[in-house]
Every structure is written in C-alpha cells, then in structure tokens.
Amino acid sequence: IFLLALWGQAHPALLLGWLALQLLHSGFNAWAWWRTRRRPAQPHNARQRARAAVIASLVSGLLWGASMPLLWPADRLDLQSLLTFLIGGMASSAMHALSALLPAFYAFLWPAVVGVVATCLWAGSAPHLVMAATVLIYGITSTRFAASLNRTLVDSLRSRYQVAALAADLQVQKERAEAASLDKSRFLAAASHDLRQPVHALSLF
C-alpha cells in the first residue's frame, strides 16, 4: 500500500530501495522465526532472544522513520495523511504483538514517530503542525497503553505462577499428611499387635 500510494510521487529508485530493505528485513525475520520455532526460549537464551527482538524492531522502526523525509509526498496532504495512518496502524499492531517486551515496542514506535513528526515540522504549515502534534500525542498515548498492557500481562503471569506454586505446596502438604496418617496407622497396628501378645499368653494359663 505504501509503495502504490507513493508511486509517481517519489523517485522510483528510492521507493524500490526502500522496498528491497523492507523485504530483506522481512526475510530475515522469517528466517529467524523458522530457526527458533523448534527451540523454545529457555533461561539461558532468553536475554539473547529479547535483544534480537529489540534490534529487529529498531531496524523496522528506523526503516519507517528514516523513509519519511525521503519519501514524503510534497504538496499531497491526502497521501501524507494516508502514510501517517498506515504507520499508526502498524504501531497499534506492534503494541499488541510486542507489549510483552516493551523495549522492542519502543524501538519500533519512537523512530517511526520521530520520523513523521520531524518531517511534519520541516514542512511547517499549519496542517503539518497539527499532524505533528497528533502523531506525538499518539506516540505518548501508545507508550502509556503498552506499559499498561505489559503490567497486566506480568501480573497475570505472576498470579498464574503463584497459583501453580500454591497448588504444588498443597500437594506436598497432602502427601506429608497422608504419609503421617499411614505411619500412625502402622504404629497403632504394631502397638495393638504387641499388646495382644501378652494378653493372649495370659489367657493360656
């Protein structure tokens, strides 16, 4: 959509170069997904995977943010609004996909937001100033909402593991109680047997 909207508005070499970089980045992400899908995250590789996700998100955000000054369609407020809308839509999708790892979301969001805001400020007209302010407010709001989603997710996971730990502890306590009850039954059976022996012996006289 981005390419079709800008075809004829920006130099074809810039558009095709931007497209090639996007396809290269998407291809790398697909390769990374294929490579790691059968190797679940473990404590020893979690930091490495998180760092890779942040870097991939940063590259994507820079591709969008840096493209704004180069590909911004001059004197076409309709196309400029469309591009801003597309980036906002991608940011909303990224918020839900990356809210579990906030640095990755921020690495995508803020280069794109800064690119759009800087380009609008450079244009300098009243509509562009309004657009810059709107995008900046959207970035701040998205940051706060993503943080709220992250807190909800963390609290949910913490509650889940606390319930699992409580259930495991209750199971241990139950097993201990059952073992104590079994030991008690064995002790009483042995004591009863030991008491019956002298009584039986006395009854023979």
Secondary structure, DSSP 4 states (H G I P E B T S, - for coil): -HHHHHBTTB-HHHHHHHHHHHHHHHHHHHHHHHHHTTS---TTTHHHHHHHHHHHHHHHHHHHHHHHHHH--TT-HHHHHHHHHHHHHHHHHHHHHHTTSHHHHHHHHHHHHHHHHHHHHHH-SHHHHHHHHHHHHHHHHHHHHHHHHHHHHHHHHHHHHHHHHHHHHHHHHHHHHHHHHHHHHHHHHHHHHHHHHHHHHHHT-
